Amino acid sequence: MTDDTLLRTLEEQEERLTFRRFTTETALDLGAHVLAEARRRQLPVAIAVMKGQQRVFHAALPGTSRDNDEWLDRKARVVERWGQSSFRVGETFRVAGSTFEEKSRLDPGTYAAHGGVFPVIVRGVGPVGSVGVSGLPQADDHALVVELVEDFLAHGYDS
């Protein structure tokens, strides 16, 4: 997959995976959904769901550490600031011929444009939170979140 193709795929995911609503209950249900599947697959991931700036859901599975929590925080700040997935933001800088760390002028100890945190976008409203995982390679973190958000929405859990 070329860089431009990947970037278009990331953009398309955000356009397609939108919520009808996102309440605290929805956030908890989404977190539980991600947790159940991560446990079933025995994945060493930490999981966080944010509603605005409030962390509504957090879980850390075996094989994770405080470092994964810090990665989640840093990636979630990127999503909050840009309203796009942390992977997409990093790819946008890369496709432009640089890196997030070089060009964003933001502290890499506070922000990380690496895959794994996806925006929660409510139709007609815009970004209102995020869902993320940390513990796998960044493309795998991102793919897992996208897959599970897609499944969550397909089953109408956001109604």
Backbone hydrogen bonds in HBPLUS format (Angstrom, degrees):
<---DONOR---> <-ACCEPTOR-->    atom                        ^
c    i                          cat <-CA-CA->   ^        H-A-AA   ^      H-
h    n   atom  resd res      DA  || num        DHA   H-A  angle D-A-AA Bond
n    s   type  num  typ     dist DA aas  dist angle  dist       angle   num
A0006-LEU N   A0002-THR O   2.92 MM   4  6.20 161.2  1.95 155.5 160.2     1
A0007-LEU N   A0003-ASP O   2.98 MM   4  6.23 162.2  2.01 150.2 155.1     2
A0008-ARG N   A0004-ASP O   2.97 MM   4  6.19 158.6  2.02 146.5 152.0     3
A0009-THR N   A0005-THR O   2.93 MM   4  6.16 153.6  2.00 147.4 155.1     4
A0010-LEU N   A0006-LEU O   2.92 MM   4  6.22 158.2  1.97 154.3 159.7     5
A0011-GLU N   A0007-LEU O   2.99 MM   4  6.25 156.8  2.05 148.8 155.0     6
A0012-GLU N   A0008-ARG O   2.90 MM   4  6.08 161.2  1.94 149.0 154.2     7
A0013-GLN N   A0009-THR O   2.99 MM   4  6.22 151.7  2.07 148.1 155.3     8
A0014-GLU N   A0010-LEU O   3.37 MM   4  6.66 156.6  2.43 143.9 148.4     9
A0015-GLU N   A0011-GLU O   3.10 MM   4  6.44 150.5  2.19 148.0 156.8    10
A0016-ARG N   A0012-GLU O   2.94 MM   4  6.05 153.3  2.01 151.0 157.9    11
A0017-LEU N   A0013-GLN O   2.88 MM   4  5.85 162.8  1.91 153.1 157.4    12
A0018-THR N   A0016-ARG O   3.13 MM   2  5.92 129.0  2.40 105.2  91.2    13
A0019-PHE N   A0121-ILE O   2.74 MM 102  5.98 166.6  1.76 156.8 161.1    14
A0123-ARG N   A0019-PHE O   2.94 MM 104  6.08 162.0  1.98 166.8 167.8    15
A0027-ALA N   A0023-THR O   2.94 MM   4  6.26 158.3  1.99 149.9 155.6    16
A0028-LEU N   A0024-THR O   2.95 MM   4  6.24 157.7  2.00 149.0 154.7    17
A0029-ASP N   A0025-GLU O   2.88 MM   4  6.10 161.3  1.92 150.6 155.9    18
A0030-LEU N   A0026-THR O   2.80 MM   4  6.01 157.9  1.85 152.0 158.2    19
A0031-GLY N   A0027-ALA O   2.94 MM   4  6.15 164.5  1.96 149.8 153.9    20
A0032-ALA N   A0028-LEU O   2.90 MM   4  6.11 159.8  1.94 148.9 154.7    21
A0033-HIS N   A0029-ASP O   2.89 MM   4  6.07 148.7  1.99 143.7 152.6    22
A0034-VAL N   A0030-LEU O   2.98 MM   4  6.30 162.7  2.01 156.2 159.4    23
A0035-LEU N   A0031-GLY O   2.86 MM   4  6.04 164.9  1.88 151.7 156.7    24
A0036-ALA N   A0032-ALA O   2.89 MM   4  5.99 165.0  1.91 147.7 151.6    25
A0037-GLU N   A0033-HIS O   3.22 MM   4  6.43 163.5  2.25 147.5 151.2    26
A0038-ALA N   A0034-VAL O   2.90 MM   4  6.05 161.1  1.94 154.0 160.1    27
A0039-ARG N   A0035-LEU O   2.86 MM   4  6.00 159.5  1.90 155.0 160.4    28
A0040-ARG N   A0036-ALA O   2.95 MM   4  6.12 156.1  2.01 141.7 148.8    29
A0041-ARG N   A0037-GLU O   2.98 MM   4  6.19 152.5  2.06 146.5 153.0    30
A0042-GLN N   A0038-ALA O   2.93 MM   4  5.89 106.5  2.48 130.4 148.1    31
A0043-LEU N   A0038-ALA O   2.94 MM   5  5.25 169.1  1.96 150.3 153.6    32
A0042-GLN N   A0039-ARG O   2.98 MM   3  4.73 148.5  2.08  96.8 106.8    33
A0045-VAL N   A0043-LEU O   3.01 MM   2  5.67 128.6  2.28 106.4  91.7    34
A0061-LEU N   A0045-VAL O   3.06 MM  16  5.64 167.5  2.07 143.6 147.2    35
A0046-ALA N   A0134-SER O   2.85 MM  88  5.30 153.9  1.92 147.5 155.3    36
A0134-SER N   A0046-ALA O   3.00 MM  88  5.30 139.5  2.17 142.4 150.3    37
A0047-ILE N   A0059-ALA O   2.74 MM  12  5.17 161.8  1.78 157.6 161.6    38
A0059-ALA N   A0047-ILE O   3.04 MM  12  5.17 149.9  2.13 140.0 143.1    39
A0048-ALA N   A0132-GLY O   3.01 MM  84  5.39 156.7  2.06 144.9 148.0    40
A0132-GLY N   A0048-ALA O   2.86 MM  84  5.39 154.2  1.93 159.9 165.7    41
A0049-VAL N   A0057-PHE O   2.99 MM   8  4.99 153.3  2.06 135.7 137.2    42
A0056-VAL N   A0049-VAL O   2.88 MM   7  5.78 149.5  1.97 154.5 164.7    43
A0057-PHE N   A0049-VAL O   3.27 MM   8  4.99 158.5  2.31 140.4 140.6    44
A0050-MET N   A0130-SER O   2.74 MM  80  5.04 162.8  1.77 147.3 153.5    45
A0130-SER N   A0050-MET O   3.05 MM  80  5.04 150.8  2.13 122.3 128.6    46
A0051-LYS N   A0054-GLN O   2.86 MM   3  5.33 162.0  1.89 156.8 160.6    47
A0054-GLN N   A0051-LYS O   3.09 MM   3  5.33 154.8  2.16 130.4 128.6    48
A0052-GLY N   A0128-VAL O   2.71 MM  76  5.43 143.9  1.84 134.5 144.6    49
A0064-THR N   A0061-LEU O   3.17 MM   3  6.04 138.7  2.35 148.7 152.4    50
A0068-ASN N   A0065-SER O   2.97 MM   3  5.55 134.7  2.18 113.1 123.1    51
A0069-ASP N   A0066-ARG O   3.05 MM   3  5.08 117.6  2.45  96.7 112.1    52
A0070-GLU N   A0066-ARG O   2.99 MM   4  6.36 154.9  2.05 152.9 160.0    53
A0071-TRP N   A0067-ASP O   2.92 MM   4  6.22 153.5  1.99 148.3 155.6    54
A0072-LEU N   A0068-ASN O   2.94 MM   4  6.18 159.9  1.98 147.0 152.3    55
A0073-ASP N   A0069-ASP O   2.98 MM   4  6.28 159.2  2.03 148.7 153.9    56
A0074-ARG N   A0070-GLU O   2.96 MM   4  6.19 164.9  1.98 151.9 155.6    57
A0075-LYS N   A0071-TRP O   2.87 MM   4  6.03 163.6  1.90 156.9 161.3    58
A0076-ALA N   A0072-LEU O   2.84 MM   4  5.92 157.5  1.89 149.7 156.6    59
A0077-ARG N   A0073-ASP O   3.05 MM   4  6.28 146.6  2.16 144.9 153.1    60
A0112-ALA N   A0074-ARG O   3.18 MM  38  4.99 151.2  2.26 105.6 100.6    61
A0078-VAL N   A0075-LYS O   3.13 MM   3  5.21 123.8  2.46  97.0 110.8    62
A0079-VAL N   A0075-LYS O   3.15 MM   4  6.55 158.7  2.20 150.2 155.3    63
A0080-GLU N   A0076-ALA O   2.86 MM   4  6.09 160.4  1.90 150.6 156.3    64
A0081-ARG N   A0077-ARG O   2.97 MM   4  6.06 155.5  2.03 142.0 148.5    65
A0082-TRP N   A0078-VAL O   2.91 MM   4  6.03 165.6  1.93 157.4 160.7    66
A0083-GLY N   A0079-VAL O   2.65 MM   4  5.01 145.6  1.76 138.1 147.3    67
A0089-VAL N   A0085-SER O   3.03 MM   4  6.36 162.6  2.06 157.4 161.4    68
A0086-SER N   A0117-VAL O   2.99 MM  31  5.54 161.6  2.02 156.2 162.3    69
A0090-GLY N   A0086-SER O   3.22 MM   4  6.36 166.2  2.24 142.3 145.8    70
A0091-GLU N   A0087-PHE O   2.91 MM   4  6.12 159.6  1.95 152.1 158.3    71
A0092-THR N   A0088-ARG O   2.83 MM   4  5.99 153.4  1.90 150.8 157.9    72
A0093-PHE N   A0089-VAL O   3.29 MM   4  6.62 158.3  2.34 150.5 154.2    73
A0094-ARG N   A0090-GLY O   3.08 MM   4  6.33 156.4  2.13 144.1 151.3    74
A0095-VAL N   A0091-GLU O   2.75 MM   4  5.93 167.1  1.77 161.2 162.9    75
A0096-ALA N   A0092-THR O   3.16 MM   4  6.26 142.6  2.31 136.4 146.1    76
A0098-SER N   A0093-PHE O   3.04 MM   5  5.51 159.7  2.09 149.0 147.7    77
A0097-GLY N   A0094-ARG O   2.90 MM   3  5.16 157.6  1.95 108.8 114.7    78
A0103-LYS N   A0099-THR O   3.00 MM   4  6.17 170.3  2.01 160.1 162.1    79
A0104-SER N   A0100-PHE O   2.91 MM   4  5.29 158.9  1.96 144.3 148.1    80
A0110-THR N   A0107-ASP O   2.86 MM   3  5.35 160.5  1.89 116.6 123.3    81
A0111-TYR N   A0107-ASP O   2.93 MM   4  6.14 152.6  2.00 153.4 162.4    82
A0133-VAL N   A0116-GLY O   2.90 MM  17  5.30 148.2  2.00 137.7 145.9    83
A0118-PHE N   A0131-VAL O   2.80 MM  13  5.42 171.4  1.81 157.3 156.9    84
A0131-VAL N   A0118-PHE O   2.93 MM  13  5.42 153.3  2.01 152.0 160.8    85
A0120-VAL N   A0129-GLY O   2.86 MM   9  4.93 170.6  1.87 118.3 118.0    86
A0128-VAL N   A0120-VAL O   2.81 MM   8  5.79 163.6  1.83 174.1 177.9    87
A0122-VAL N   A0126-GLY O   2.94 MM   4  5.24 161.7  1.97 140.4 134.4    88
A0125-VAL N   A0122-VAL O   2.90 MM   3  5.29 158.8  1.94 135.6 137.6    89
A0126-GLY N   A0122-VAL O   2.87 MM   4  5.24 167.3  1.88 149.3 153.4    90
A0140-ASP N   A0137-PRO O   2.86 MM   3  5.32 122.1  2.20 113.3 128.8    91
A0141-ASP N   A0137-PRO O   2.86 MM   4  6.14 155.5  1.92 155.6 163.4    92
A0142-HIS N   A0138-GLN O   3.00 MM   4  6.19 169.2  2.01 150.9 153.2    93
A0143-ALA N   A0139-ALA O   2.94 MM   4  6.08 164.1  1.96 142.7 147.6    94
A0144-LEU N   A0140-ASP O   2.94 MM   4  6.01 159.3  1.98 148.8 153.6    95
A0145-VAL N   A0141-ASP O   3.14 MM   4  6.41 166.0  2.16 153.4 156.5    96
A0146-VAL N   A0142-HIS O   2.96 MM   4  6.20 171.5  1.96 161.7 164.0    97
A0147-GLU N   A0143-ALA O   2.92 MM   4  6.02 166.9  1.94 148.9 153.1    98
A0148-LEU N   A0144-LEU O   3.00 MM   4  6.18 161.8  2.03 151.5 156.2    99
A0149-VAL N   A0145-VAL O   2.85 MM   4  6.00 154.4  1.91 155.4 162.4   100
A0150-GLU N   A0146-VAL O   2.91 MM   4  6.00 165.1  1.93 152.8 157.5   101
A0151-ASP N   A0147-GLU O   3.00 MM   4  6.23 155.3  2.07 142.4 149.1   102
A0152-PHE N   A0148-LEU O   2.93 MM   4  5.99 158.8  1.98 139.9 146.1   103
A0153-LEU N   A0149-VAL O   2.90 MM   4  6.12 166.3  1.92 157.1 159.7   104
A0154-ALA N   A0150-GLU O   2.90 MM   4  6.02 155.0  1.96 146.4 154.1   105
A0155-HIS N   A0151-ASP O   3.12 MM   4  6.32 140.5  2.28 144.9 153.3   106
A0157-TYR N   A0152-PHE O   3.29 MM   5  5.81 164.7  2.32 163.5 158.9   107
A0156-GLY N   A0153-LEU O   2.95 MM   3  5.05 160.6  1.99 107.5 112.7   108
A0159-SER N   A0156-GLY O   3.27 MM   3  5.78 152.8  2.35 121.4 120.2   109
